[in-house]
Amino acid sequence: MTDRRDQVAAGVRAVQDRIAAACAQVNRDPSDVMLLPVTKRFPASDAVLLAELGLVHLAENKDQEAGPKVQAVGELLPGVDVRWHMVGRLQRNKARSVARWASVVQSVDSPRLADALARAVDSALTAGDRNSPLDVLIQVSLDGDAQRGGCPIDEVAALADGVARKSELNLSGLMAVAPLGWPPDHAFDLLAKVFEQTRNDHPGATEMSAGMSSDLESAIAHGSTCVRVGTALLGDRPLTSP
Ligand SMILES: *Cc1c(COP(=O)(O)O)cnc(C)c1O
């Protein structure tokens, strides 16, 4: 366990150094870029180590895996306010469950999902399962490939307006994954343009979640405020969930 703690601490330092170097390249303040560890397929004990190192925003990509992990981390770290982000593709029938554990959903990509989440948040507030609205990022599909999730670029403005109208949801910004085979600079340049437009319409939408282990430098150069990092922090992902 001690060994794992050292490994995770070294991973955090290495990624923080990459973030600092990438920010220095473009004269950005590293404190404007949040490091969001993605703990999917890693055990709750790794999430605990990250939170103990001060990284109290953590991300998961599947409701089935996240629910029990969030509960386990809560029991292992009572009194620590870990904020969980959902970054994976989300089916509407999981909205109720996600509304009980997520502070932020970064993967909202359709009006129907936004409706389901707003209803789920309303129920969770009433039941006392949460005490604040849900922060939402719209996941943008940069290549329009519906298979991989995300909202097509030409539908982002309408979806942003719809999210902003719901009192249960708080439009925080946009998220994207660079499409397979695209140069990251091309992907994140395009995202930055969509982000600028969205922020013009909704000044509170200040977050641009972009960049992962392999392309965080490019994302930071294009204005990312949140890099979602798994393998560069924690090593190769186990093939199955814990
Ligand atoms: C897994 C995942 C990441 C992290 O990927 P790494 O390459 O391990 O850094 C980031 N974003 C999303 C949406 C993910 O599912």
The ligand as a MOL file (V3000), in Angstrom:
LIG
                    3D

  0  0  0     0  0            999 V3000
M  V30 BEGIN CTAB
M  V30 COUNTS 15 15 0 0 0
M  V30 BEGIN ATOM
M  V30 1 C -10.7640 7.3040 -19.5440 0
M  V30 2 C -11.0870 8.7060 -19.9000 0
M  V30 3 C -10.1170 9.7160 -19.8020 0
M  V30 4 C -8.6890 9.4690 -19.3320 0
M  V30 5 O -7.9980 8.7900 -20.3270 0
M  V30 6 P -6.4050 8.5130 -20.1800 0
M  V30 7 O -5.9600 8.3430 -21.5680 0
M  V30 8 O -6.2630 7.2950 -19.3370 0
M  V30 9 O -5.8050 9.7050 -19.5310 0
M  V30 10 C -10.4960 11.0080 -20.1200 0
M  V30 11 N -11.7530 11.2980 -20.5300 0
M  V30 12 C -12.6920 10.3600 -20.6430 0
M  V30 13 C -14.0490 10.7550 -21.1150 0
M  V30 14 C -12.3940 9.0370 -20.3370 0
M  V30 15 O -13.3480 8.0950 -20.4670 0
M  V30 END ATOM
M  V30 BEGIN BOND
M  V30 1 1 1 2
M  V30 2 1 2 3
M  V30 3 2 2 14
M  V30 4 1 3 4
M  V30 5 2 3 10
M  V30 6 1 4 5
M  V30 7 1 5 6
M  V30 8 2 6 7
M  V30 9 1 6 8
M  V30 10 1 6 9
M  V30 11 1 10 11
M  V30 12 2 11 12
M  V30 13 1 12 13
M  V30 14 1 12 14
M  V30 15 1 14 15
M  V30 END BOND
M  V30 END CTAB
M  END
